[in-house]
Structures are given as structure tokens and as C-alpha cells.
Amino acid sequence: MRRLLFLSIFVWLCFAAQADAAERVALIFGNGDYQNAPRLPNPVNDATDVAGAFERLGFSVKLVKNGTFDAMRRSLLNFAQLTPTADMAVVYFAGHGMEIRDENWLIPVDAELRTDFSAGQEAISLGSVLSIASKARKLGLIILDACRDNPFGRQLQMSQPGRAVAPRGLLPVEPPNSVLVVFAAKHGTTADDGAGRNSPFTMALLHNLETPGLEINYLLRNIHDEVYLSTGQHQEPYVYGTLSREPIYLKPTDDQGSASLEAAAARTWEAVKETNSSDVLKKFIERYGTTIQGELARERLAQIGKDRNALPLPDDRAKPTTVEAKPAQMTTAEPPKNAAAASSLPPQLAALAGHWSWLADCGLLKYSGTTETEVFPDGRYISRRSDDEIIEGRITGNTVTGVHKVDGGVQRGTLNLTTSSDGRHRLVGSFTDSRLPSALGNCRYRAVKG
């Protein structure tokens, strides 16, 4: 268990330390194989190439090819869990897009859209994407290579007489602060799908996206000019939204990167500066050793080494302590055998005793194992994990509390013991780990007896 917990801290530190990857997320859609509308040859190519570019820029990327409504919806729901902690959140969509009832919609490959009210059940509202991207701390960027002729105009029945679907393009949008929406073609006009591997818009995007030191406003201007010229002035990309005066770089130069590294080091140090784990400090130094915080980490690592040298000899530390002061024979080093069988136990205690299979979910990492649990008439229990770690605690009614002392900290859990109609006993709850930052410090736990 201790090894797994250090792995959790290690994973978290990698996640938090690498600001470009951990705090820059992108969701990329490429829809071309439409089932009820004209197929498009390039969106999957466009999305694949754009996803590769964002990965090279250090973004954590999710690529969805030929997304159905359910696949797009689920991807956006998962993406919405990432954006509040991200500096930059990017959504790219290549495929059919259209306006219905004064709202822009991204069209999944399985959409039928026989009535205007079908949009809410078959398509993805651009407004919902805006809401998700707006949660990013510095930049929400939505890029739509989706401004084409309306593929459902003939079959789409409008619920209100006199209303009509726009024959082409998308409506202008007003995104919230710190969000930019980029149309491949200005509202009310269409974008060319292109004759090569990529559309003219995505080709220009790829030409400029990885240019070092290009501030995002100039990056988008370059894309505009390149598309406008390559299409003979027939297609004009358009950007909606405004940003603060703080410059934003998708690929900073070395000097700009140094400033970002110092900022990331300061944020990460706040989360780990109280740790007693030498592994965490070493990982921090590996990533941020050139910063002031790197020097602080070296000092703390040296102090931990001095403190450990001052501890009693290992033989003096060999006897672990229990959660409460109990008779001397009951220690975690050698719990008494068959304690449950020696007494007549209440149902809850009997239910807790025995073999359990468990799963812990700490967000970035899931791990599992088994325990053998012994209980005592006074409500105490001792669980020995398959990795020889010991948990001690107490059961009161159906509430099970436990403490697991680990190197450099302690885990505390509260679980609920239930029995299903088929007689299976389950434990469900959560535990905290004092060594972990809040991003990983609260873990869900569930176990099944047997």
C-alpha cells in the first residue's frame, strides 16, 4: 500500500509540475462519416493532425473520430471535469455545423434532425461547449471548421410557421471573457472542405499553431490572412471574443517558458512544501531544480535526512501502535488469531470479519487488493492487507472508521457497511491521506466481502 501511495503522489506531482501538459487540455472532434447527411472527406484527417499538433504543444488531448451524439456528449462531460483546473482549454470541431432556432449546433454523425426540436436530443449546442470552455483559468479556445451548407435544410420541419433554417453558415456568437471562438468562415458564409488532406482553414491552423513565441492574437491573424489569400478572398475566418492584456502563447520561447516554469514551481510548491516524503521532494527538484522553490526543496530534503538520522534505531521502532490504548497482547504486529470465533459477536461485527476485496479511487490512480479482517467484542477490528499493511479501527452500528499509519502521514477512512438482498456484505465510503494534496487527498473506497 505504501508503494502505491507514493506512486499516487508521484503521478500527482508529474501532473501538477508539467504546467504545459497538466494545465492545458484539448478535446478534438472530427466528424466525416455522416449517416443521414453528405459525407465529408477531410474532418477526420483535420482532427487527427490538429490533435497531434496540440500533443506536441504539451496539451493533454482527447481525440474523437466520427462521434455519435452519445460519444460527443460523454466526451464533453468528461472534459468539463478538467477545465476548472486548466489554464487553457481547447475544443476543436471539424464537421457539419448549423443554426437551428437562433442557436448554433455541432452535428454528430448519427443525427437525423427531422424537426427543429430534435436538435436538443441529437446535436451538441455550441452554447454548452462555450460554458465548459469558459471554466478555464486563462483561455478557453473553441475552433470550428464547421461553416458549411446546411445538410438538413430540405427535411428539417420547423415547429413555428414562417421560420426557416439558415441555408448556410453559423450565427455570430458573444463568448464570455477569456474565451475565443474561431469560425473557419465568417458567420453566414461557408468554409471550403478542401481537395487535399486538410481543409484550407485547418491547413493554415497547422502552419501557425506550433510557431514559437507567436502570441495567440497574432497567431489567429496569420491564420486569417493565409486562408483569405489561399481561397482567393472567398473564405474569411472570424474570431469572436476578447482577452485580457496578458499575452498568451501556445508555444512560448525559452524566455517565456522560464517565466512559466517559475510560476508553475510556485503553485506546485504550495501543494507539496509540507510533505515529509523524500520521493516527492526529489521529483520536485528534478522538475523545478533551477527555481527558488527548487532550492527550498533541497533544504527540506536535507532537513528530513537529519531528522531521520536522529530517530531511534529500527529495533526501537519495530512495535507499531494501535489506534487506542488496549491490552498489551493486542498489537498490530501480531493480531490474535480467531478472535471473532472466540466470542459471540453482534451481526455487524460478524459481517465485518473475514476476507474482503477492495478498490480505491483517488482520481488520477485506481488500485485494489484484499484484506483479512479480525474483529473483537468491543467493536475494534484489525485488517491486514495483502501487501502486509495494517489498518485499525472501530465499527459502531453500520459505520466503520479506520486509521492507517503510513510513513510521513496517516490515512483516515469512514465507510458504511451494508448487506444486499442476496446476502453480500459491502463497504462504501472514502478516506483521506494527510500526505497528499487536495487534488488526491480524498479517495473513494468500496469493498465486497468474499
C-alpha positions as CSV (number, residue, x, y, z in Angstrom):
1,M,0.0,0.0,0.0
2,R,2.8,2.4,0.8
3,R,4.3,1.8,-2.6
4,L,1.0,2.6,-4.3
5,L,0.6,5.8,-2.2
6,F,4.0,7.1,-3.2
7,L,3.1,6.3,-6.8
8,S,-0.1,8.4,-6.3
9,I,2.0,11.3,-5.1
10,F,4.5,10.8,-7.9
11,V,1.7,10.8,-10.5
12,W,0.1,13.9,-9.0
13,L,3.4,15.8,-8.9
14,C,4.1,14.9,-12.6
15,F,0.5,16.1,-13.3
16,A,0.9,19.4,-11.4
17,A,4.5,20.1,-12.2
18,Q,4.3,19.9,-16.0
19,A,2.2,23.0,-16.5
20,D,2.0,22.7,-20.2
21,A,0.5,19.2,-20.1
22,A,-1.4,19.2,-16.8
23,E,-3.0,22.7,-17.2
24,R,-3.5,22.6,-20.9
25,V,-6.3,20.3,-22.2
26,A,-7.8,19.8,-25.6
27,L,-10.9,17.9,-26.9
28,I,-10.7,17.3,-30.7
29,F,-13.7,16.2,-32.8
30,G,-13.5,15.1,-36.5
31,N,-16.9,14.1,-38.0
32,G,-17.0,13.0,-41.6
33,D,-18.9,9.7,-42.0
34,Y,-22.4,11.1,-41.6
35,Q,-25.2,8.6,-41.7
36,N,-28.0,10.9,-42.8
37,A,-26.2,13.8,-44.4
38,P,-23.4,14.2,-47.1
39,R,-20.2,12.7,-46.0
40,L,-17.1,15.0,-45.7
41,P,-13.7,13.7,-46.8
42,N,-11.4,15.8,-44.6
43,P,-12.7,16.3,-41.0
44,V,-11.1,13.1,-39.6
45,N,-7.8,13.9,-41.2
46,D,-8.1,17.5,-39.9
47,A,-8.9,16.4,-36.4
48,T,-6.1,13.8,-36.3
49,D,-3.5,16.3,-37.5
50,V,-4.7,19.0,-35.1
51,A,-4.7,16.5,-32.2
52,G,-1.1,15.7,-33.0
53,A,-0.1,19.4,-33.0
54,F,-1.7,20.0,-29.6
55,E,0.0,17.0,-28.2
56,R,3.4,18.3,-29.3
57,L,2.5,21.6,-27.7
58,G,2.1,19.7,-24.4
59,F,-1.7,19.6,-24.2
60,S,-3.5,16.6,-22.7
61,V,-5.6,15.6,-25.8
62,K,-8.7,13.6,-26.3
63,L,-9.5,12.8,-29.9
64,V,-13.0,11.7,-31.0
65,K,-13.4,10.5,-34.6
66,N,-16.8,10.3,-36.2
67,G,-18.5,11.0,-32.9
68,T,-22.1,9.9,-32.3
69,F,-24.3,12.1,-30.1
70,D,-23.6,9.9,-27.1
71,A,-19.9,9.8,-27.7
72,M,-19.7,13.6,-28.1
73,R,-21.9,14.2,-25.1
74,R,-19.8,11.8,-22.9
75,S,-16.5,13.3,-24.1
76,L,-17.8,16.8,-23.2
77,L,-19.0,15.7,-19.8
78,N,-15.5,14.2,-19.0
79,F,-13.8,17.4,-20.4
80,A,-15.9,19.5,-18.2
81,Q,-14.3,17.8,-15.2
82,L,-10.9,19.0,-16.4
83,T,-11.4,22.6,-17.4
84,P,-11.9,24.2,-14.0
85,T,-8.3,23.3,-13.1
86,A,-6.8,24.0,-16.5
87,D,-5.1,27.2,-17.6
88,M,-6.1,26.5,-21.2
89,A,-9.0,24.5,-22.6
90,V,-9.3,24.0,-26.3
91,V,-12.2,22.4,-28.2
92,Y,-11.8,21.8,-32.0
93,F,-14.6,20.6,-34.2
94,A,-14.4,19.7,-37.9
95,G,-17.7,18.5,-39.5
96,H,-21.2,19.7,-40.1
97,G,-22.5,22.6,-38.1
98,M,-25.7,24.6,-38.5
99,E,-28.0,27.1,-37.0
100,I,-31.4,26.0,-35.7
101,R,-33.8,28.3,-33.8
102,D,-31.2,31.0,-33.4
103,E,-28.7,28.7,-31.9
104,N,-25.5,27.1,-33.4
105,W,-25.2,23.3,-33.2
106,L,-22.4,20.8,-33.8
107,I,-23.8,17.8,-35.7
108,P,-22.9,14.2,-34.6
109,V,-22.6,11.6,-37.3
110,D,-25.8,9.8,-36.3
111,A,-28.1,12.9,-36.3
112,E,-31.3,12.7,-38.3
113,L,-32.8,16.2,-37.4
114,R,-36.3,15.8,-38.8
115,T,-37.7,18.7,-36.7
116,D,-36.1,21.7,-35.1
117,F,-36.9,20.4,-31.6
118,S,-34.8,17.3,-32.4
119,A,-31.6,19.4,-32.1
120,G,-31.6,19.2,-28.3
121,Q,-31.7,15.3,-28.4
122,E,-29.5,14.8,-31.5
123,A,-26.9,17.6,-31.7
124,I,-24.5,19.5,-29.4
125,S,-25.2,23.1,-28.6
126,L,-22.3,25.5,-29.1
127,G,-23.6,27.3,-26.0
128,S,-22.9,24.2,-23.9
129,V,-19.4,24.0,-25.3
130,L,-18.9,27.7,-24.5
131,S,-19.9,27.1,-20.9
132,I,-17.4,24.3,-20.5
133,A,-14.5,26.1,-22.1
134,S,-15.2,29.3,-20.1
135,K,-14.2,27.5,-16.9
136,A,-10.5,27.5,-17.9
137,R,-8.5,29.9,-15.8
138,K,-6.6,31.7,-18.6
139,L,-8.0,30.8,-22.0
140,G,-11.0,28.9,-23.5
141,L,-10.5,28.4,-27.2
142,I,-13.1,26.9,-29.5
143,I,-12.2,26.3,-33.1
144,L,-14.9,25.4,-35.6
145,D,-14.1,24.2,-39.1
146,A,-17.9,23.6,-39.5
147,C,-19.3,26.5,-41.5
148,R,-20.8,24.6,-44.5
149,D,-24.1,24.5,-46.3
150,N,-26.9,23.2,-44.2
151,P,-27.1,19.5,-44.9
152,F,-30.6,19.0,-43.3
153,G,-32.4,22.0,-44.8
154,R,-34.8,20.1,-47.0
155,Q,-36.0,17.6,-44.4
156,L,-36.0,19.7,-41.3
157,Q,-39.5,20.6,-40.2
158,M,-39.9,23.9,-38.3
159,S,-42.4,24.0,-35.4
160,Q,-43.3,27.7,-35.9
161,P,-44.8,28.8,-39.2
162,G,-42.7,31.3,-41.1
163,R,-39.5,30.3,-39.5
164,A,-36.7,28.9,-41.7
165,V,-33.3,27.4,-41.2
166,A,-30.4,29.4,-42.3
167,P,-29.2,27.9,-45.6
168,R,-25.5,28.3,-44.8
169,G,-23.0,29.1,-42.1
170,L,-23.4,29.8,-38.4
171,L,-24.7,32.7,-36.4
172,P,-22.3,35.2,-34.7
173,V,-21.6,34.5,-31.0
174,E,-20.8,36.5,-28.0
175,P,-18.5,34.4,-25.8
176,P,-17.7,35.3,-22.2
177,N,-14.4,36.9,-21.1
178,S,-11.3,34.9,-21.7
179,V,-13.0,32.8,-24.3
180,L,-12.3,33.0,-28.1
181,V,-14.4,31.3,-30.7
182,V,-12.9,30.9,-34.1
183,F,-15.0,30.2,-37.2
184,A,-13.3,28.8,-40.3
185,A,-15.6,31.2,-42.2
186,K,-17.4,34.4,-41.1
187,H,-21.0,34.0,-39.8
188,G,-23.4,33.4,-42.7
189,T,-20.8,32.2,-45.1
190,T,-19.3,28.8,-45.8
191,A,-15.9,27.1,-45.5
192,D,-14.2,25.0,-48.1
193,D,-13.6,21.4,-47.2
194,G,-10.5,21.3,-49.5
195,A,-9.2,18.9,-52.1
196,G,-6.1,17.8,-50.3
197,R,-5.7,16.1,-46.9
198,N,-6.8,19.1,-44.9
199,S,-9.2,22.0,-45.4
200,P,-7.7,25.4,-46.2
201,F,-8.6,26.6,-42.7
202,T,-7.0,23.6,-40.9
203,M,-4.0,23.8,-43.1
204,A,-3.4,27.4,-42.1
205,L,-4.0,26.4,-38.4
206,L,-1.4,23.7,-38.7
207,H,1.1,26.1,-40.4
208,N,0.9,28.5,-37.5
209,L,-0.1,26.6,-34.4
210,E,3.4,25.4,-33.4
211,T,5.3,28.7,-34.2
212,P,7.4,29.6,-31.1
213,G,6.7,33.0,-29.5
214,L,3.6,33.8,-31.5
215,E,1.0,35.4,-29.2
216,I,-2.4,34.0,-29.8
217,N,-3.9,37.1,-31.3
218,Y,-1.2,37.3,-33.9
219,L,-1.5,33.5,-34.5
220,L,-5.2,33.9,-35.4
221,R,-4.4,36.9,-37.6
222,N,-1.9,34.9,-39.5
223,I,-4.5,32.1,-40.0
224,H,-7.0,34.7,-41.2
225,D,-4.6,36.1,-43.8
226,E,-3.4,32.8,-45.0
227,V,-6.9,31.4,-45.6
228,Y,-8.2,34.6,-47.1
229,L,-5.3,34.6,-49.7
230,S,-5.4,30.8,-50.4
231,T,-9.1,30.8,-51.2
232,G,-8.9,33.8,-53.5
233,Q,-10.6,36.0,-50.9
234,H,-13.7,33.8,-50.9
235,Q,-13.3,32.5,-47.3
236,E,-12.6,34.7,-44.3
237,P,-12.1,33.2,-40.9
238,Y,-13.5,35.2,-38.0
239,V,-12.7,35.4,-34.3
240,Y,-15.3,36.2,-31.6
241,G,-14.5,37.3,-28.1
242,T,-11.8,39.3,-26.2
243,L,-9.0,38.5,-23.9
244,S,-7.2,40.4,-21.1
245,R,-4.0,42.3,-21.9
246,E,-1.9,39.4,-20.6
247,P,-0.1,37.8,-23.6
248,I,-0.9,34.1,-24.2
249,Y,1.4,31.7,-26.0
250,L,0.6,28.2,-27.1
251,K,4.3,27.7,-27.7
252,P,6.4,30.1,-25.7
253,T,10.1,30.9,-26.5
254,D,12.7,29.8,-24.0
255,D,12.5,33.1,-22.1
256,Q,8.7,32.9,-22.0
257,G,9.0,29.3,-20.9
258,S,11.3,30.2,-18.0
259,A,8.7,32.6,-16.6
260,S,6.0,29.9,-16.9
261,L,8.3,27.4,-15.2
262,E,8.8,29.8,-12.2
263,A,5.0,30.3,-11.9
264,A,4.3,26.6,-12.1
265,A,7.0,25.9,-9.4
266,A,5.4,28.5,-7.1
267,R,2.0,26.9,-7.5
268,T,3.2,23.3,-7.0
269,W,5.4,24.2,-4.1
270,E,2.4,25.4,-2.2
271,A,0.9,22.0,-2.5
272,V,4.0,19.9,-1.5
273,K,6.1,22.1,0.8
274,E,4.8,20.4,3.9
275,T,5.5,16.8,2.7
276,N,7.8,14.5,4.6
277,S,8.3,12.3,1.5
278,S,11.8,12.4,0.1
279,D,10.5,10.8,-3.1
280,V,8.1,13.8,-3.7
281,L,10.9,16.3,-2.9
282,K,13.3,14.6,-5.3
283,K,10.7,14.6,-8.0
284,F,10.0,18.3,-7.4
285,I,13.8,19.1,-7.6
286,E,14.0,17.1,-10.8
287,R,11.4,19.3,-12.4
288,Y,12.0,22.7,-10.7
289,G,15.6,22.4,-9.5
290,T,16.6,25.7,-11.2
291,T,14.0,27.8,-9.4
292,I,13.9,29.3,-5.9
293,Q,11.4,26.7,-4.9
294,G,13.9,24.0,-6.0
295,E,16.4,25.4,-3.5
296,L,13.8,25.3,-0.8
297,A,13.0,21.7,-1.7
298,R,16.7,20.8,-1.4
299,E,16.8,22.4,2.1
300,R,13.7,20.5,3.2
301,L,15.1,17.2,1.8
302,A,18.3,17.7,3.8
303,Q,16.4,18.5,7.0
304,I,14.3,15.4,6.6
305,G,17.5,13.4,6.3
306,K,18.8,14.9,9.5
307,D,15.6,14.3,11.4
308,R,15.5,10.6,10.3
309,N,19.1,10.1,11.4
310,A,18.1,11.4,14.9
311,L,15.3,8.8,15.2
312,P,15.7,5.7,17.5
313,L,17.3,2.6,16.0
314,P,15.0,0.4,13.8
315,D,14.6,-2.1,16.6
316,D,13.2,0.6,18.9
317,R,10.6,1.5,16.2
318,A,9.5,-2.0,15.3
319,K,6.4,-2.1,17.6
320,P,3.6,-0.3,15.9
321,T,1.0,1.5,18.0
322,T,-2.7,0.8,18.0
323,V,-5.4,3.4,17.5
324,E,-6.4,3.3,21.1
325,A,-4.7,2.1,24.3
326,K,-5.6,-1.6,24.6
327,P,-4.4,-4.7,26.4
328,A,-0.7,-5.3,25.8
329,Q,-1.2,-8.5,23.8
330,M,-3.2,-6.7,21.1
331,T,-0.7,-5.1,18.8
332,T,-0.7,-4.5,15.1
333,A,2.5,-6.5,14.8
334,E,0.8,-9.8,15.7
335,P,-3.0,-9.7,16.0
336,P,-4.6,-12.5,18.0
337,K,-5.9,-15.4,15.9
338,N,-9.6,-16.4,15.7
339,A,-10.7,-13.6,17.9
340,A,-14.1,-13.5,16.1
341,A,-14.7,-17.2,16.6
342,A,-13.8,-16.9,20.3
343,S,-16.8,-14.7,21.1
344,S,-20.4,-14.4,20.2
345,L,-20.5,-11.3,18.1
346,P,-23.3,-9.0,17.1
347,P,-24.3,-9.3,13.4
348,Q,-22.4,-6.2,12.3
349,L,-19.2,-7.4,13.8
350,A,-19.6,-10.8,12.3
351,A,-20.3,-9.2,8.9
352,L,-17.1,-7.2,9.1
353,A,-14.9,-10.2,9.9
354,G,-13.4,-12.2,7.1
355,H,-11.9,-11.7,3.6
356,W,-12.6,-8.6,1.6
357,S,-11.7,-7.4,-1.9
358,W,-11.4,-3.7,-2.2
359,L,-10.9,-0.9,-4.8
360,A,-9.6,2.7,-4.1
361,D,-10.1,5.5,-6.5
362,C,-8.0,8.6,-6.0
363,G,-8.9,10.3,-9.2
364,L,-5.6,10.0,-11.1
365,L,-5.0,6.5,-9.9
366,K,-7.1,3.4,-9.0
367,Y,-5.6,0.5,-7.1
368,S,-7.0,-2.6,-5.5
369,G,-6.2,-5.5,-3.2
370,T,-7.6,-7.8,-0.4
371,T,-7.8,-7.7,3.3
372,E,-8.3,-10.2,6.1
373,T,-10.2,-8.6,8.9
374,E,-10.5,-9.7,12.5
375,V,-13.0,-8.1,14.9
376,F,-13.3,-8.1,18.7
377,P,-16.3,-7.9,21.0
378,D,-15.7,-4.3,22.0
379,G,-16.1,-3.2,18.4
380,R,-12.5,-2.9,17.4
381,Y,-11.1,-4.5,14.3
382,I,-7.7,-5.1,12.7
383,S,-7.3,-5.6,8.9
384,R,-4.2,-6.9,7.3
385,R,-3.9,-6.1,3.7
386,S,-2.4,-8.4,1.1
387,D,0.6,-6.1,1.0
388,D,1.1,-6.6,4.8
389,E,-0.1,-3.1,5.7
390,I,-2.3,-2.9,8.8
391,I,-5.5,-0.8,9.4
392,E,-7.0,-0.5,12.8
393,G,-10.4,1.0,13.7
394,R,-13.8,0.5,15.1
395,I,-17.3,-0.3,14.0
396,T,-20.3,1.5,15.5
397,G,-23.6,0.3,14.2
398,N,-23.0,0.3,10.4
399,T,-20.3,2.9,10.4
400,V,-16.8,1.7,10.1
401,T,-13.9,4.1,10.9
402,G,-10.3,3.3,10.4
403,V,-6.8,4.6,10.7
404,H,-3.8,3.5,8.7
405,K,-0.4,4.9,9.8
406,V,2.0,5.3,6.9
407,D,5.5,6.8,6.5
408,G,5.1,10.5,6.7
409,G,1.4,10.7,7.4
410,V,-1.9,8.9,8.2
411,Q,-4.9,7.8,6.3
412,R,-8.3,8.1,7.9
413,G,-11.4,6.5,6.5
414,T,-15.2,6.4,7.1
415,L,-17.2,3.6,5.5
416,N,-20.8,2.4,5.6
417,L,-21.4,-1.4,6.0
418,T,-24.4,-2.7,4.0
419,T,-25.9,-6.0,3.3
420,S,-27.7,-6.6,-0.1
421,S,-30.8,-8.7,-0.6
422,D,-28.6,-11.6,-1.8
423,G,-26.7,-11.5,1.5
424,R,-23.5,-9.9,0.1
425,H,-21.7,-7.5,2.5
426,R,-20.3,-4.3,1.1
427,L,-18.3,-1.3,2.4
428,V,-18.6,2.0,0.7
429,G,-17.1,5.4,1.7
430,S,-13.9,7.4,1.4
431,F,-10.6,8.0,3.1
432,T,-8.1,10.9,3.3
433,D,-4.4,10.8,3.2
434,S,-2.6,13.6,5.0
435,R,0.5,13.3,2.8
436,L,-1.4,14.1,-0.4
437,P,-2.5,17.5,-1.7
438,S,-6.2,18.1,-2.0
439,A,-6.2,17.0,-5.7
440,L,-5.6,13.4,-4.5
441,G,-6.1,13.6,-0.8
442,N,-9.8,12.4,-0.8
443,C,-10.2,8.9,-2.2
444,R,-13.3,6.8,-2.8
445,Y,-13.3,3.3,-1.4
446,R,-15.5,0.3,-1.9
447,A,-15.1,-3.4,-0.9
448,V,-17.0,-6.6,-1.2
449,K,-16.8,-9.5,1.3
450,G,-15.8,-12.9,-0.1
